[in-house]
Amino acid sequence: MDDVTIKARISITRVVFLLSLTATVLALGVVVLISGHVREKSVHDLARDEARQTSTLVFETLYAAMRKGWSKDEINDVISRLQNALPDLSIHVIRGRPVIEQFGEIGNDAALVSIDPMLREVFATGKETLLPSPTGIRYLYPLTVKEECLACHTAAKVGDINGVIDIVYPVHALKVSLDYVLNTVLAYFFAILLLLSVALYFKLKIFVAKPITNMVGLMQEIILHTDLSRRVETNGIISEVADLSDYFNKLLRTVEEYQHRLEDLSIRDPLTRLYNRRKFDEFLDHEIDRTERHGHPFCLAQIDLDDFKNINDTFGHPIGDLVLKELASVLHREVRRTDVVARVGADEFAVLLPETTMEEGIAAAEKLRQAVADCQLGLPVGGVRITASIGLVSYPDNADDAQKLAIAADVAIYKAKRSGKNQVGVIGEGEDSTVAIFSQGEMVRSALAEGRLVPFFQPIVAAEDGAIAAYEVLARVVDGDQAVCAGDFIESAEELGLAGEIDAAVFDGALAAMAAGRLGDAKIFVNLSAKSLTDRERMMAIPARLRAAGVSPSRVVLEITEREALPHFGDIVAMINELRSTGLGFALDDFGSGFSSFLYLKYITVDYVKIEGSFIRHVVTDERDRIMVEHIHSMARRFGMTTIAEFVEDEATMVLLRKMGINLCQGFHIAVPKPIDRL
């Protein structure tokens, strides 16, 4: 279960059931309300008609008696007889004012009118009135004076109300028959409604709920078994449900197609259709396991195209892609069916040769090299020929795991390249140092990729008072709590062409520290490799980078050594002069270590001279070293340069250098190199 709270859910079958039940209850409620209203309306209408007919009958009977001149007693007797004849009716005759004045009251007519507002209203308006009650209906029928009435009622005039017939009409007899009809209708209606609800429930369950439930079950099976080949049956009658099933199946087919494509892309190179590096590494691990179990050796051939960059630069990358595809076809055609061919880099391929000895592997690699060299690739721009350098290694002779085997293959290719390219290189006896170079190079590559190659800072202090004047920036590979010094890997990195990347990483880190104000106003001394010094475009861009970061070029000193300067002496002298004009400083590092060091002071204008540390280390105990240091300092001072003593490792050396007049000092006695967060 996820941490997210799952809300209570209800099945679609239950929803359909509840909807059907709710519809039935609501329908019954509406029917009951409507039937009650209809019943009451019908009862009232029927009762009014009955009461009107009865009142008319009573009036006509009384009118006939009155025309004969009957007395009050005779009229009362007629009313009594009517009530006896209709025992369920209550009949009263109330005389109006004109009749009372002329013939007198019957009972207490005036008192009844005074206390009964409905009687007063009928006498006042002359309109009949119907008043429903739970047991019956009271009907008040006004006796309006007509022309024929004036013969007896001389005190009245046409339109007067001579009296009111008050009838209370019971409705129980009427209700019995009406309730029977209505209840019968309701019973049939309820039965039909119930049947419709049940039918609706089962229809929805079969044609809606069941297909959706099946779809949900299929989804669960797909998730559980990761089987995208399953499909929902699309035989639903309801078009929306059928469409839902159909589109769900189409979605499954689309996802299945994408899954196959993704699986293919995850193991194959999209350009050449060969296996990619990830899949090749799986094959390599599997073959190592097989070798461990059965003792069969195997070979790995690493193939690197010679000067492939020239093809891309000359003809363009589309033509380069065609070359790679053609080359993949050649390799695939020349290997055995059990061999594995993969594209493991931009222009790098690898071939795994299972159950192959070193002698058999050399023959196979030579066959591949010759096939590549003999193949003229037909391209839109014409025929193109390429060659390849192949590094061949054997397991377990050259390595005992996959990583070391890959490094050994790089060493073999390196050997083939240095031997003139278009060759098969193998690792012979006594070449462990070359393997070590590549191992260290792999460490540096990983550190660069993971951001673990960082600058450390060693203070350079004034010999006079110990104030920090600058920091020398040193490259370190950080591995957990350990820091690997540059001296342990810099030669291997230079051999493998990684020196420029190291310079860039160190310089970027130092520049960030200066821009953030972590070094105060101190200068930084940065070592440069030959690769960086000969990259004129990169060197000339340094002042602009510094200004963009808000750092003055005068706070940066670039260190060069005799080894870096000598091969390109003329170009470097001109470049130093240009960069010094922008404010950058320069220092001659390890001064005195080479025979040409003193000659450089004549031709190269620098700001600092860093005295070789081997002279400083024994300056207290060795008079010859002391003479050399004094001589270098004197000459540098006359040229207007500042001297820096390296490898100051004790207080006695510091005191002596101060007496000599050395300007700046650095060494473990002063401080060890530290990362920026520990300064």
VOLO-257065 format. One line per field, with one value per residue (C-alpha): residue number from 1; residue in one letter; x, y, z. Coordinates in steps of 0.001 Angstrom, whole numbers, always signed. Example, Ala and Ser with C-alpha at 12.3 -4.5 7.8 and 13.67 -1.06 7.14 Angstrom:
// residues 2
marmi: c(1, 2)
voza: c(A, S)
px: c(+12300, +13670)
py: c(-4500, -1060)
pz: c(+7800, +7140)
END
This chain:
// residues 679
marmi: c(1, 2, 3, 4, 5, 6, 7, 8, 9, 10, 11, 12, 13, 14, 15, 16, 17, 18, 19, 20, 21, 22, 23, 24, 25, 26, 27, 28, 29, 30, 31, 32, 33, 34, 35, 36, 37, 38, 39, 40, 41, 42, 43, 44, 45, 46, 47, 48, 49, 50, 51, 52, 53, 54, 55, 56, 57, 58, 59, 60, 61, 62, 63, 64, 65, 66, 67, 68, 69, 70, 71, 72, 73, 74, 75, 76, 77, 78, 79, 80, 81, 82, 83, 84, 85, 86, 87, 88, 89, 90, 91, 92, 93, 94, 95, 96, 97, 98, 99, 100, 101, 102, 103, 104, 105, 106, 107, 108, 109, 110, 111, 112, 113, 114, 115, 116, 117, 118, 119, 120, 121, 122, 123, 124, 125, 126, 127, 128, 129, 130, 131, 132, 133, 134, 135, 136, 137, 138, 139, 140, 141, 142, 143, 144, 145, 146, 147, 148, 149, 150, 151, 152, 153, 154, 155, 156, 157, 158, 159, 160, 161, 162, 163, 164, 165, 166, 167, 168, 169, 170, 171, 172, 173, 174, 175, 176, 177, 178, 179, 180, 181, 182, 183, 184, 185, 186, 187, 188, 189, 190, 191, 192, 193, 194, 195, 196, 197, 198, 199, 200, 201, 202, 203, 204, 205, 206, 207, 208, 209, 210, 211, 212, 213, 214, 215, 216, 217, 218, 219, 220, 221, 222, 223, 224, 225, 226, 227, 228, 229, 230, 231, 232, 233, 234, 235, 236, 237, 238, 239, 240, 241, 242, 243, 244, 245, 246, 247, 248, 249, 250, 251, 252, 253, 254, 255, 256, 257, 258, 259, 260, 261, 262, 263, 264, 265, 266, 267, 268, 269, 270, 271, 272, 273, 274, 275, 276, 277, 278, 279, 280, 281, 282, 283, 284, 285, 286, 287, 288, 289, 290, 291, 292, 293, 294, 295, 296, 297, 298, 299, 300, 301, 302, 303, 304, 305, 306, 307, 308, 309, 310, 311, 312, 313, 314, 315, 316, 317, 318, 319, 320, 321, 322, 323, 324, 325, 326, 327, 328, 329, 330, 331, 332, 333, 334, 335, 336, 337, 338, 339, 340, 341, 342, 343, 344, 345, 346, 347, 348, 349, 350, 351, 352, 353, 354, 355, 356, 357, 358, 359, 360, 361, 362, 363, 364, 365, 366, 367, 368, 369, 370, 371, 372, 373, 374, 375, 376, 377, 378, 379, 380, 381, 382, 383, 384, 385, 386, 387, 388, 389, 390, 391, 392, 393, 394, 395, 396, 397, 398, 399, 400, 401, 402, 403, 404, 405, 406, 407, 408, 409, 410, 411, 412, 413, 414, 415, 416, 417, 418, 419, 420, 421, 422, 423, 424, 425, 426, 427, 428, 429, 430, 431, 432, 433, 434, 435, 436, 437, 438, 439, 440, 441, 442, 443, 444, 445, 446, 447, 448, 449, 450, 451, 452, 453, 454, 455, 456, 457, 458, 459, 460, 461, 462, 463, 464, 465, 466, 467, 468, 469, 470, 471, 472, 473, 474, 475, 476, 477, 478, 479, 480, 481, 482, 483, 484, 485, 486, 487, 488, 489, 490, 491, 492, 493, 494, 495, 496, 497, 498, 499, 500, 501, 502, 503, 504, 505, 506, 507, 508, 509, 510, 511, 512, 513, 514, 515, 516, 517, 518, 519, 520, 521, 522, 523, 524, 525, 526, 527, 528, 529, 530, 531, 532, 533, 534, 535, 536, 537, 538, 539, 540, 541, 542, 543, 544, 545, 546, 547, 548, 549, 550, 551, 552, 553, 554, 555, 556, 557, 558, 559, 560, 561, 562, 563, 564, 565, 566, 567, 568, 569, 570, 571, 572, 573, 574, 575, 576, 577, 578, 579, 580, 581, 582, 583, 584, 585, 586, 587, 588, 589, 590, 591, 592, 593, 594, 595, 596, 597, 598, 599, 600, 601, 602, 603, 604, 605, 606, 607, 608, 609, 610, 611, 612, 613, 614, 615, 616, 617, 618, 619, 620, 621, 622, 623, 624, 625, 626, 627, 628, 629, 630, 631, 632, 633, 634, 635, 636, 637, 638, 639, 640, 641, 642, 643, 644, 645, 646, 647, 648, 649, 650, 651, 652, 653, 654, 655, 656, 657, 658, 659, 660, 661, 662, 663, 664, 665, 666, 667, 668, 669, 670, 671, 672, 673, 674, 675, 676, 677, 678, 679)
voza: c(M, D, D, V, T, I, K, A, R, I, S, I, T, R, V, V, F, L, L, S, L, T, A, T, V, L, A, L, G, V, V, V, L, I, S, G, H, V, R, E, K, S, V, H, D, L, A, R, D, E, A, R, Q, T, S, T, L, V, F, E, T, L, Y, A, A, M, R, K, G, W, S, K, D, E, I, N, D, V, I, S, R, L, Q, N, A, L, P, D, L, S, I, H, V, I, R, G, R, P, V, I, E, Q, F, G, E, I, G, N, D, A, A, L, V, S, I, D, P, M, L, R, E, V, F, A, T, G, K, E, T, L, L, P, S, P, T, G, I, R, Y, L, Y, P, L, T, V, K, E, E, C, L, A, C, H, T, A, A, K, V, G, D, I, N, G, V, I, D, I, V, Y, P, V, H, A, L, K, V, S, L, D, Y, V, L, N, T, V, L, A, Y, F, F, A, I, L, L, L, L, S, V, A, L, Y, F, K, L, K, I, F, V, A, K, P, I, T, N, M, V, G, L, M, Q, E, I, I, L, H, T, D, L, S, R, R, V, E, T, N, G, I, I, S, E, V, A, D, L, S, D, Y, F, N, K, L, L, R, T, V, E, E, Y, Q, H, R, L, E, D, L, S, I, R, D, P, L, T, R, L, Y, N, R, R, K, F, D, E, F, L, D, H, E, I, D, R, T, E, R, H, G, H, P, F, C, L, A, Q, I, D, L, D, D, F, K, N, I, N, D, T, F, G, H, P, I, G, D, L, V, L, K, E, L, A, S, V, L, H, R, E, V, R, R, T, D, V, V, A, R, V, G, A, D, E, F, A, V, L, L, P, E, T, T, M, E, E, G, I, A, A, A, E, K, L, R, Q, A, V, A, D, C, Q, L, G, L, P, V, G, G, V, R, I, T, A, S, I, G, L, V, S, Y, P, D, N, A, D, D, A, Q, K, L, A, I, A, A, D, V, A, I, Y, K, A, K, R, S, G, K, N, Q, V, G, V, I, G, E, G, E, D, S, T, V, A, I, F, S, Q, G, E, M, V, R, S, A, L, A, E, G, R, L, V, P, F, F, Q, P, I, V, A, A, E, D, G, A, I, A, A, Y, E, V, L, A, R, V, V, D, G, D, Q, A, V, C, A, G, D, F, I, E, S, A, E, E, L, G, L, A, G, E, I, D, A, A, V, F, D, G, A, L, A, A, M, A, A, G, R, L, G, D, A, K, I, F, V, N, L, S, A, K, S, L, T, D, R, E, R, M, M, A, I, P, A, R, L, R, A, A, G, V, S, P, S, R, V, V, L, E, I, T, E, R, E, A, L, P, H, F, G, D, I, V, A, M, I, N, E, L, R, S, T, G, L, G, F, A, L, D, D, F, G, S, G, F, S, S, F, L, Y, L, K, Y, I, T, V, D, Y, V, K, I, E, G, S, F, I, R, H, V, V, T, D, E, R, D, R, I, M, V, E, H, I, H, S, M, A, R, R, F, G, M, T, T, I, A, E, F, V, E, D, E, A, T, M, V, L, L, R, K, M, G, I, N, L, C, Q, G, F, H, I, A, V, P, K, P, I, D, R, L)
px: c(+0, +1191, +1337, -1450, -4794, -7089, -10646, -13483, -14669, -17794, -18225, -20148, -22565, -23467, -23764, -26197, -28185, -28321, -29338, -32155, -33297, -33138, -35106, -37755, -38075, -38229, -40815, -42950, -42668, -43746, -46626, -47811, -47753, -49519, -52072, -52848, -53408, -55558, -57544, -58274, -59145, -61430, -63120, -63679, -65019, -67328, -68437, -69168, -71314, -73130, -73596, -74887, -77361, -78518, -78813, -80843, -83079, -83541, -84242, -86780, -88492, -88617, -89667, -92547, -93653, -93395, -95465, -98242, -98134, -96773, -95922, -92510, -93348, -94278, -91058, -89022, -90849, -89850, -86172, -86317, -87748, -84940, -82304, -83932, -84032, -80327, -78851, -75259, -76117, -76440, -78958, -79715, -81676, -80735, -83101, -81869, -82791, -85763, -87375, -86776, -88365, -91379, -91881, -89617, -86670, -86405, -84428, -81647, -80817, -79446, -77154, -75749, -74944, -73251, -70842, -70134, -67900, -68560, -72312, -71780, -69580, -72178, -74979, -72765, -71498, -74296, -71637, -71691, -68805, -67123, -65076, -63240, -62632, -61219, -64715, -66737, -67351, -69456, -71405, -73187, -75821, -77325, -81052, -81154, -84476, -85947, -89036, -91279, -90168, -91512, -95111, -94556, -91530, -92830, -90091, -87331, -86131, -84543, -80950, -81337, -80308, -83363, -81392, -78610, -78860, -75956, -75117, -72271, -71682, -69695, -67066, -66318, -68659, -67149, -63607, -64127, -64746, -62140, -59440, -60078, -59576, -56485, -54922, -55468, -53828, -50943, -50433, -50198, -47986, -45650, -45419, -44626, -42098, -40427, -40159, -38713, -36148, -35100, -34847, -32845, -30533, -29755, -29446, -26967, -25127, -24806, -24197, -22307, -21041, -19817, -17733, -16159, -15508, -13872, -11760, -10648, -9790, -7763, -5915, -5010, -3702, -1670, -124, +540, +2025, +3182, +1390, +349, -840, -4179, -7298, -10831, -13739, -15580, -19058, -20974, -24394, -24079, -22041, -20168, -19093, -18095, -16115, -14434, -13371, -12258, -10180, -8731, -7563, -6086, -4306, -2916, -1670, -36, +1619, +2762, +4311, +6050, +7269, +8811, +10402, +11741, +13087, +14791, +16208, +17430, +19657, +20450, +22143, +19476, +21898, +23690, +21163, +24066, +23934, +24703, +27260, +24784, +23700, +27269, +28334, +25612, +26963, +30484, +29453, +27601, +30641, +32867, +30461, +30574, +34351, +34466, +32185, +33613, +37156, +36858, +38871, +37388, +38686, +37503, +38326, +37981, +37799, +38541, +38245, +41338, +40883, +37102, +36863, +38252, +35287, +32796, +34693, +35118, +31785, +29497, +27887, +25202, +27958, +29734, +26557, +26409, +30023, +29210, +26215, +28278, +31037, +28513, +27370, +30966, +31676, +28445, +29178, +32717, +32091, +30824, +27173, +28029, +30080, +28572, +29124, +28264, +28726, +30159, +31075, +30831, +33348, +34166, +32977, +33526, +33398, +33036, +34598, +33343, +35458, +38390, +42069, +44511, +45920, +42433, +41487, +44499, +43511, +39897, +40956, +43350, +40511, +38284, +41036, +41678, +37950, +37611, +40716, +39639, +36099, +35432, +32260, +29970, +28614, +26872, +30156, +32068, +34120, +35578, +38104, +38739, +41023, +40667, +42988, +42007, +42931, +42669, +42692, +42017, +40205, +41581, +45124, +44962, +42420, +40307, +37161, +35150, +36496, +40128, +39441, +38016, +41072, +43358, +41506, +42057, +45758, +45894, +44220, +46580, +49475, +48045, +47552, +51096, +52451, +51012, +47295, +45539, +47003, +45964, +47439, +47855, +49311, +52665, +54755, +56139, +53389, +51822, +52919, +50754, +47789, +48457, +48378, +44945, +43727, +44729, +43199, +39913, +40042, +40529, +37717, +35334, +36380, +35848, +32433, +31315, +32711, +35271, +38298, +38413, +40906, +42852, +44481, +47952, +48819, +51776, +52918, +55238, +58597, +58863, +55676, +53834, +50841, +48962, +49669, +48296, +47165, +48525, +45673, +46392, +44344, +43037, +40801, +38479, +37535, +35476, +37668, +40832, +42355, +44668, +47510, +48088, +51534, +49895, +47894, +49010, +51506, +48940, +46367, +48788, +49586, +45880, +45115, +43179, +45435, +43331, +40147, +41962, +43157, +39611, +38068, +40666, +40473, +36647, +36644, +39205, +37372, +34115, +35836, +37300, +34001, +32276, +34836, +36114, +39801, +39643, +42031, +44664, +45916, +45813, +48609, +47305, +49439, +48969, +49687, +51246, +47830, +46301, +49281, +49085, +45336, +45641, +41901, +41292, +44221, +43203, +39670, +40862, +40805, +37243, +36119, +37677, +36024, +32662, +32963, +33836, +37488, +40371, +42933, +45676, +44663, +45522, +49039, +49559, +52484, +54532, +57510, +60454, +58957, +55740, +57413, +60328, +58483, +56506, +58825, +58262, +54451, +54302, +56531, +54262, +51108, +52543, +53304, +49727, +48136, +50387, +49105, +45594, +46802, +47433, +50588, +52989, +55411, +58257, +57677, +60414, +63071, +66540, +65415, +66494, +69561, +67627, +66024, +68417, +68092, +64333, +64866, +66426, +63565, +60441, +59113, +57428, +56401, +57409, +60170, +59360, +62642, +62909, +61963, +64966, +67188, +64977, +64617, +68361, +69199, +70041, +72384, +73864, +75992, +75781, +71973, +72217, +74513, +72103, +69125, +71007, +72126, +68605, +67091, +69734, +69299, +65456, +65528, +67698, +65174, +62422, +60820, +59432, +60903, +58906, +60514, +58713, +58926, +59452, +59202, +60664, +61180, +64962, +64442, +61910, +64318, +67183, +65006, +63868, +67501, +68278, +65515, +63248, +59901, +57344, +57297, +55084, +55284, +53956, +55618, +53317, +50162, +49101, +46754, +43093, +39713, +37942, +35526, +38399, +40467)
py: c(+0, +3535, +6141, +7989, +7286, +5339, +6597, +4110, +2776, +921, -1611, -718, -3629, -2086, +1331, -89, -1792, +1370, +3437, +1011, +937, +4718, +5145, +2717, +4464, +7902, +6736, +5186, +8328, +10501, +8138, +8066, +11860, +12277, +9545, +11185, +14497, +12867, +10968, +14098, +16104, +13374, +12977, +16702, +17066, +14098, +15274, +18769, +17359, +15057, +17845, +20235, +17655, +16873, +20576, +21174, +18256, +19579, +23065, +21843, +19766, +22702, +25034, +22761, +22614, +26379, +27027, +25050, +27438, +25045, +26252, +26188, +22986, +21319, +22507, +21220, +17944, +17745, +18380, +15684, +13249, +14084, +13485, +10200, +9232, +10217, +9278, +9974, +13596, +16466, +19017, +22389, +25313, +28748, +31606, +34947, +38400, +39001, +35660, +36076, +39521, +38160, +34660, +34482, +32221, +28493, +27702, +30166, +31176, +34607, +33253, +30570, +33164, +35429, +32740, +31059, +33152, +30883, +31443, +35173, +35037, +33083, +35466, +38394, +37123, +34758, +32215, +28533, +27312, +23913, +23109, +19710, +17918, +14468, +12989, +14814, +17915, +20862, +22420, +25788, +26412, +29981, +30396, +33412, +35328, +35062, +36705, +33842, +34124, +37681, +36418, +35039, +37001, +40495, +41970, +40653, +41706, +39811, +38849, +38778, +35675, +34236, +31452, +28883, +25103, +23708, +20122, +18039, +15295, +12182, +10844, +7404, +5619, +7497, +6830, +3120, +2790, +5384, +3894, +509, +1837, +3848, +1084, -1409, +944, +1538, -2182, -2849, +194, -914, -4421, -3071, -584, -3344, -5531, -2624, -1913, -5551, -5700, -2448, -3815, -7016, -5237, -2732, -5506, -7632, -4934, -2299, -3624, -7003, -5664, -2999, -5561, -7829, -4926, -4142, -7804, -7821, -4681, -6373, -9439, -7257, -5379, -8611, -10609, -7757, -9478, -6906, -9579, -9992, -8396, -7517, -9192, -6480, -8059, -5465, -4334, -834, +1166, +3213, +73, -1591, +1528, +1555, -2080, -1467, +1600, -169, -2978, -416, +1211, -2182, -2778, +661, +153, -3315, -1883, +856, -1738, -3793, -656, +433, -3039, -2954, +540, -524, -3238, -2021, +972, +2842, +3710, +422, -1985, -3662, -4337, -1292, -1079, -1966, -5187, -5993, -5695, -8208, -10637, -10065, -10801, -13909, -15136, -14592, -16747, -19459, -19360, -19712, -22768, -24588, -23274, -22154, -18967, -16222, -13110, -9520, -7419, -3659, -1854, +1857, +3537, +5418, +9121, +8839, +12481, +13498, +11852, +13776, +17028, +16537, +15059, +15845, +13736, +12180, +10617, +9589, +7803, +5940, +4845, +3493, +1565, +65, -846, -2539, -4673, -5661, -6673, -8600, -10461, -11462, -12851, -16267, -16842, -17274, -14045, -10842, -7508, -4200, -494, +742, +4334, +6980, +5223, +2260, -1322, -4470, -8151, -10901, -14171, -17014, -20137, -18630, -18940, -16052, -17553, -18007, -14504, -12942, -14689, -13507, -9914, -9853, -11066, -8244, -5646, -6815, -6870, -3265, -2180, -3953, -2614, +398, +1956, +3192, +6566, +9440, +11340, +8456, +5557, +5926, +3636, +3432, +1476, +337, -318, -3403, -4211, -7905, -9299, -12719, -13838, -14891, -14335, -10510, -9771, -11466, -9297, -7262, -3850, -4888, -6614, -3373, -1452, -4070, -3706, +66, -565, -2904, -309, +2352, +101, -447, +3301, +4129, +1463, +3217, +2362, -239, -2960, -5540, -4770, -7289, -7034, -8724, -9578, -6703, -4253, -3952, -300, +475, -1214, +855, +4029, +3139, +2170, +5573, +7185, +5401, +6750, +10297, +9936, +8763, +11602, +14182, +12761, +12617, +16006, +14440, +16139, +19335, +22107, +22143, +25371, +25710, +29142, +31120, +33496, +36477, +35330, +38525, +38323, +35141, +36992, +35048, +36584, +33885, +30272, +27652, +25643, +21897, +19106, +16316, +13303, +12928, +9333, +9258, +10670, +10251, +12725, +11415, +13839, +14989, +13402, +9975, +10386, +13440, +11575, +8919, +11637, +13483, +10234, +9655, +13258, +14169, +17006, +19700, +18481, +18456, +22034, +23131, +21468, +22961, +26438, +26459, +25461, +28111, +30797, +29948, +30239, +33645, +34942, +33900, +35811, +32639, +33596, +37230, +39432, +36723, +35769, +32256, +30370, +27887, +25175, +24729, +21627, +21667, +20882, +23996, +26206, +25216, +25876, +29541, +30167, +28857, +30785, +34081, +33685, +33606, +37405, +37722, +34791, +36395, +39749, +38053, +36404, +39714, +38745, +41028, +39299, +40743, +38252, +35219, +33893, +31121, +28748, +27242, +24877, +24338, +21092, +22794, +25896, +24421, +22593, +25708, +28356, +31099, +30903, +30740, +33804, +35848, +34625, +35386, +38950, +39424, +37988, +39995, +43135, +42233, +42014, +38285, +37260, +34432, +32354, +30022, +26852, +24453, +26995, +25442, +21915, +22082, +23224, +25926, +27559, +30527, +31082, +31545, +34626, +36312, +35648, +35219, +38067, +36614, +38040, +35218, +32635, +29524, +27982, +24210, +22446, +20110, +23144, +24424, +21064, +20931, +24631, +24617, +21621, +21795, +24848, +24186, +24340, +27535, +29083, +28089, +29594, +32822, +33058, +32452, +35004, +37619, +37178, +37216, +40379, +42115, +41148, +42649, +39300, +38000, +34780, +31959, +29120, +25755, +22770, +24765, +21950, +23330, +26550, +26593, +26701, +29492, +31596, +31132, +32032, +35176, +36181, +35584, +38003, +35418, +37116, +34306, +30777, +27726, +24213, +21741, +23695, +26599, +24680, +21582, +21891, +21912, +22058, +25410, +24477, +23777, +26927)
pz: c(+0, -721, +2009, +244, +1903, -451, -350, +180, -3164, -4273, -7055, -10198, -9512, -6188, -7812, -10378, -7594, -5503, -8520, -9325, -5690, -5425, -8643, -7349, -3976, -5562, -8090, -5335, -3256, -6157, -6990, -3381, -3180, -6485, -5680, -2326, -4028, -6713, -4072, -2055, -5157, -6426, -3055, -2730, -6269, -5877, -2445, -3762, -6556, -4153, -1633, -4329, -5568, -2029, -1183, -4344, -3442, +104, -1197, -3730, -1038, +1350, -1435, -2359, +1276, +1689, -1468, +129, +3077, +5615, +9080, +10772, +12519, +9279, +7676, +10600, +10287, +6613, +7555, +10204, +7700, +5245, +7916, +8808, +5167, +4783, +8186, +7055, +6243, +8704, +7317, +8825, +7409, +8726, +7920, +6724, +8007, +5619, +6462, +10216, +10111, +8241, +9653, +12688, +13608, +13510, +16591, +17136, +13548, +14384, +17118, +14807, +12156, +14661, +15851, +12495, +10187, +7191, +7520, +7733, +4607, +2612, +3698, +2734, -630, -1745, -2926, -2046, +123, +482, +3592, +3672, +6963, +7895, +8355, +5779, +3735, +4925, +2103, +2523, -151, -233, -1015, -3311, -3735, -7231, -8830, -7883, -4230, -3907, -3788, -270, +891, +530, +2718, +434, -2972, -5808, -4965, -1206, +709, +2419, +4030, +3852, +3701, +5812, +4892, +6322, +3766, +4887, +2471, +3926, +1550, -1393, -170, +35, -3639, -4632, -2348, -3833, -7344, -6419, -4313, -7094, -9569, -7128, -6596, -10313, -10790, -7994, -9428, -12879, -11447, -9440, -12531, -14504, -11757, -11591, -15356, -15368, -12688, -14553, -17894, -16458, -14650, -17789, -20397, -18338, -15019, -16249, -19199, -16991, -14236, -16803, -18010, -14450, -13877, -17080, -15978, -12694, -14540, -16906, -13984, -12066, -14945, -17244, -20116, -22688, -25136, -23332, -24852, -23715, -25547, -27485, -27724, -25747, -26981, -25521, -28007, -25369, -23502, -26774, -27758, -24345, -24781, -28355, -27492, -24470, -26747, -29143, -26212, -25193, -28733, -28824, -25434, -26511, -29665, -27675, -25181, -27980, -29412, -26028, -25354, -28726, -28113, -24672, -26151, -29672, -31218, -33250, -36077, -36776, -35178, -33382, -29669, -27503, -24679, -21933, -23631, -24610, -20966, -20085, -22692, -21361, -17764, -18926, -20849, -17808, -15762, -18456, -18476, -14704, -14877, -17889, -18143, -21778, -22543, -24683, -26442, -26647, -29711, -29271, -32647, -33045, -36463, -37579, -38308, -38461, -37379, -40779, -42524, -40384, -40846, -44612, -45697, -42770, -40078, -42352, -44465, -41277, -40164, -43484, -42988, -39546, -40885, -43706, -41271, -38968, -41898, -42673, -39061, -38759, -41989, -41000, -37488, -36497, -35672, -31986, -31791, -30458, -32243, -30558, -31046, -27755, -28675, -31370, -33643, -31417, -31828, -29833, -30755, -28164, -29319, -27068, -26516, -28393, -27542, -27971, -31189, -32641, -31486, -33253, -36467, -36124, -35302, -38268, -40486, -39263, -39728, -43270, -44099, -42956, -44870, -48077, -48024, -50207, -48889, -51641, -50601, -52436, -52332, -53913, -52589, -49110, -47486, -43774, -41488, -37919, -35000, -33010, -29449, -28631, -25106, -23660, -20526, -18085, -19373, -19528, -16777, -14123, -14284, -16799, -15794, -15991, -19297, -20729, -19516, -21032, -24350, -24236, -23631, -26620, -28864, -27535, -28489, -31985, -32481, -31373, -33710, -36764, -36767, -38958, -36760, -34181, -30796, -27988, -24515, -24162, -21148, -19087, -20090, -16656, -16480, -19504, -17866, -14741, -16848, -18158, -14687, -13390, -16455, -15734, -12179, -13489, -16039, -13353, -11046, -13801, -14689, -11060, -10006, -7657, -9244, -7204, -6429, -3151, -1975, -395, +1087, -213, +2557, +2831, +4243, +6293, +8370, +7316, +5836, +3151, -224, -2513, -2847, -5219, -6742, -6827, -8415, -6169, -6771, -3787, -2950, +247, +3012, +943, -1507, -4265, -5072, -8625, -8607, -8458, -11653, -13635, -15842, -16739, -17419, -19723, -21505, -22165, -23143, -19993, -18812, -20477, -18756, -15404, -15951, -16809, -13737, -11377, -12912, -12835, -9168, -8226, -10188, -8426, -5038, -5922, -7323, -4097, -2001, -275, -767, +308, -1696, -2164, -5607, -7009, -8779, -11355, -13005, -16754, -18813, -22269, -23772, -22215, -23122, -26780, -26967, -27883, -28195, -24714, -23208, -24790, -23429, -19791, -19144, -20454, -18277, -15219, -15837, -16469, -13047, -11398, -10776, -11754, -14051, -11824, -9101, -11270, -11915, -14471, -13805, -16650, -16573, -18844, -20093, -21263, -22710, -24656, -27506, -28491, -27147, -29731, -29701, -25918, -25492, -27759, -26008, -22543, -23579, -24860, -21732, -19378, -21069, -19828, -16206, -15905, -14065, -14970, -12944, -13927, -11917, -10752, -11699, -11732, -12470, -16149, -18023, -19871, -16833, -16682, -20428, -20026, -17879, -20898, -23319, -21194, -19117, -16043, -12686, -10340, -10111, -8083, -6946, -7410, -4194, -4197, -3547, -724, +1064, +1962, +1908, +5645, +5536, +2035, +1205, -2548, -2430, -398, -3027, -5804, -3983, -3232, -6853, -8267, -5891, -6722, -10461, -10267, -8166, -10730, -13416, -11272, -10414, -7140, -5763, -4194, -2239, -2473, -83, +3109, +5651, +8901, +10843, +10318, +6556, +6972, +9051, +6598, +3587, +5391, +5957, +2271, +1320, -392, -975, -595, +822, +668, +2025, +4593, +7418, +6585, +5624, +3733, +725, +1787, +40, +0, +2787, +5206, +4688)
END
